[in-house]
Every structure is written in C-alpha cells, then in structure tokens.
Amino acid sequence: MKPLIIAHRCGPGRYPEQSLASARHALSLGADMVEMDVRYTRDGAPVICHDENALRVFGVDRLCGDMSLAEFKTLRHAADPEYAAHTLEDVFRSEVRPLLLHCKFTGERLADLASRIRARGEAENCVLGVPDAADVDIVRAACPGLRVLAFMPELNRLDGFLRSRASFIRLWEEWVTAERVRAAHDAGKALWVMAGRPEEGSVGCTTAGALRSWRDMGADGVLVNDVAWALEVLSE
C-alpha cells in the first residue's frame, strides 16, 4: 500500500517554502497533506515560519518571537519577494487542506493553538506535530478531536509517545526499522518517516531505494520535498 505523501515545508521548489502557492502546487501534484511550521509573534499571533530567525526565509535578521504581528506581515520571501509571509489565519482562510502544523513551542501556546483550531471547526483538517509526549494531553484537553503527531527530536522519546494518545509517530529516516514500524502499529498508531538527514543538510530529500524500503516495511506516510518524484517512485 502506498504511504501518504506529506509535502515537507509545502514542497519547496517552484514556489517559496511554506507559501500558499507552494502548498497549492503540492496538493495539485497529488500530495495528501502539506506541512507548515507554526511560531508565535511577540503579541501572541501564530504565524508560518520554519526558522526561529527570519533571516534565511525572509531576509530580515530578527527573531519571529520578537516581532509584532504587524511587523511579521510586512515580510516578503527572500527567495521571491512577490510572495508575502503568511499568518495562520491566512492559511485558514485559504482552501489549503489538510494541514500538518509543526509546533515550534510547547505549553500554553499549544493549548492556544488547539483552541483556535477547535473554534474554527478545523480539527478534522489538521494534525499537530509536537515534540514531547506530555504535549499530547495539552492538545487533547483543548481540542479532543485533534490528531497529534510525535515530532520527537530524540529517539529516546519514542516509548513515551507509544504510550501516549498520539495518532502518528514520526521517525527520521535513520531511525526507521521494521521493528519500530511494527511497534507503532502494535500501539495503534500510524508511522510516518521524515526523509533526509539533518546532519547532512538533506532534510526532505532521500533516495528511491529508501522510499521503497519504507513502503515495504509498512510505513503509513512520508514527509518529502519533491512530491511528484515520490509519487512516481512509489507507483513503480
């Protein structure tokens, strides 16, 4: 069975990463879901940016958390200034669905984000990625129907997530084994693979052989940059 294809950072390439244009393009190619990273501005607004510092993405050497919402909304993508920075509200007003929202925070802001999703009636269209098993209960308390993905930064958090109420487990590709895929399934959770190796600067990229091996192990989803390529490989 073909794994779900999740467009990592909305499938950067033709359009700037995590722009609505890149998300729409990825979905048009056949992605099952698009991933965006969520941060908060100084005045408590959720916005879309992978990095803590806006320099690489937007060409402005400031922390997203030090900007006001009004300041963040003036940013343009460094890769192509035609495209503006997005707030989470921009994303919700768009037709881009479904969404994997990678939370770059924990605690009260997780509860705030989950509450916003619940208030908009978007729980069925969103998955929240969180770094710690304790975060799952925070999200579930604020929005009981919201699905949660284990975006664990270290493999030693796996057992805690397997015991949690998370719906999905994400493993870096170097962590993937058939045994761990089975463990996730035995715990009633889907297993998603994050393509690439961060220490090599290859996040979102992998080989055709690796994609096929994860499919054959029973992985349920893959986060990858090149959606069209992944679909072609997995259909062979």
N, C-alpha and C positions, 0 to 999 in steps of 0.2 A: 504494500500500500504506500502511495506517495505521501511523504511528510508535508505538512503545511509549510508554505514559504512565507516567512515574515521578512519584509523589506527593512533591513537594518538601516537606521537613520533615514528611512523612507527611500532607500535605494539611490544613493548619490551617484551622480554621473552626468546625465544630460542637464539636470537642474541642481541648484544648491541643496546641500543636505538638509533634511527636515523641513524643507519648504512645502507648502501645499502643492506646488507644481510638481515636486518630486514625488510626493505621496500619490497624487492623482495618476502620474505616469506609471508608478509601480503597480498600482491597482489595475490600470488598463492593460498591463502586460500579463496579469494573472496572479499577482501576489494575493495571498489570503488575508494579510494583515500588514499594517505599516507600524514601525516603531518610532516613537519620538521620546526625547528626554525632557523631563519637566524640572524646572527650577523655580524659585520664588524671588521676586524683586524685594527691595528694601521695604516697600509698603504693602507687602503681602499678596502680590498677584502672581499666579502661576503663568510661566512663560516657557517657550520652547528653545532650549539651547543645550548642546551636549556638554560643553566645557564650562568650568566654573568661571574662567576668564573669557570675555567676549572677543579677545584679540584674534584668534585663529579664524573664527567663524564670521565675525562682523568687523574686524579691523580696528576695534576700539579696545585699548588696554585698560579695561575696568572689569571688576567682578560683577556678575549679574546681580548678586545679592546686595551690592552697594548702589545699584541704580534704582530710581523710581520707575514705576510703570510707564510714565510719560517719556522718560529718557530711553527706556528699552524700546519703546515703539518707534523711536526715530532711527533705529539701527537699520542698516542695509547689509546684505550679504557681501562679504569681501570677494567671493568668487564671481558674483554678478550683481552689481548694485541695483539692477532692475527689480530685484526681489527683496522685500522687506522682512524684518523679523516678525515672528508670529507670537501672539499670546495664546494661551489655551482656549480662551473664549473665541478667538479667530477660528481655531480648529473645530470647536463645537458648532460654530455657525456654518462651517463648510459641509460638503457631502462626503468627506473623507471618513470612512468607516470600513472595517473595525480597527481599533487602535490598541497598540501595546504602549503604555505610558511608563517609561522607565523613571522611577522616582529617585532623584539625586538628594534625598533628605529622608528623615525619619521622624517619629514622634508626632507632635501636634499637627504638623503640616500634612502628614499622611492622612490624619483624620479630616483635616480641612478639605484636602483634595477629594477624598472619598465622598464627603458630604456634598461637595459641588457636583460630582458625577451623579449622585443619587437625586439631588434636586432637579437636575436637568433630564432625568429619566434615561440616562445613558449607560446604566450598569451592564446591560446586555451587549453593548457595543465596545466595551473597554476591558482591558486586562491591565492590572497594576503590577509592575515589577518592583520588588522590594529587596533590600539587602540582608535582612535578618528575620529569622523565624518569628520573633516576637512582634514584628511588624504586621504579620498576617492577622492577628487578633485585633490590632488597631483598625485595620481596614475593614474587617468584617463587622466590627461594632458600629462603625459609621455608615456602612453600606452593606448589609448582609448578603445581597445578591452579587456583589462584585467579585470577579475571579482574580486570583493573585498568582503571580509568577515569582519563583525563587530566583532572584538575580544575585546569587551569593558571590561575594568577592573572593572567598576562600573555600576550598573543597571541604574543610573540616566542619562547615555549617550544614552539610548535606543531611546528616542524620536528624538534626533538629527540624529541617524543612520536611523531611519524610514523615515526621510525626505531627506536623502542623496541618492546618486546614488549607494549605496552598493547593491550587488546582494543577499547577505546572511546575516542573523542575527544569531550570536551565543549567547546562553544563558547558564550560569551554570545551572546544574540540579535543584538547589534550587530556581532558578528564574522562572522555567518553569510553566506556567499556560495555560489553554486552551484559555484564553482571549489574552494572549501575542502571542500565535501561530497565532490566528486569525488576530491580529493587524499586524503582519509581512506579512501574506498573503494578507491582505487588502491593504498593501503598495506595493504589487507586489514583495515581497522578500521571499526567502526560509528561513525556520527556522531550525537551527542546534542546537543540545544540546551537551554541554560538560559534559560528565559523571564525577561523583565524586564531592567531596567537598574539596577544598584546605585546609581548616582549620582542616580537619581530616586526611590529607595526603593520600587521596584516589583518587587523580586525575586520570581519565581514567578508574576507576572501579565503578560499580554500581550493582544494583540488577536486576534480571529477571523481577520482577514486575514493576520497574521503566522503563525499556526498553519498555515493552508492553504498559505502560501508555502513553509514548511519541508517540509511533506509533499510538495509538488510538486517541490522540489529533491532529494528522496530522503533526507531526514533519517530516521534509524532510531529516534530516541527524543526525547522532550520532557520536561523537568522542569518541572512546573507545579503550582500550589497547588490549583486547582479542577478536580478530576478529572472530575466529571460534566459540567461545561461543556465541557472539552476533548474528551471523547468525543463529545458532541453535535455540536460544530463539525466534528470530523474525520469524522463519519459522514454529513454532509450531502452 
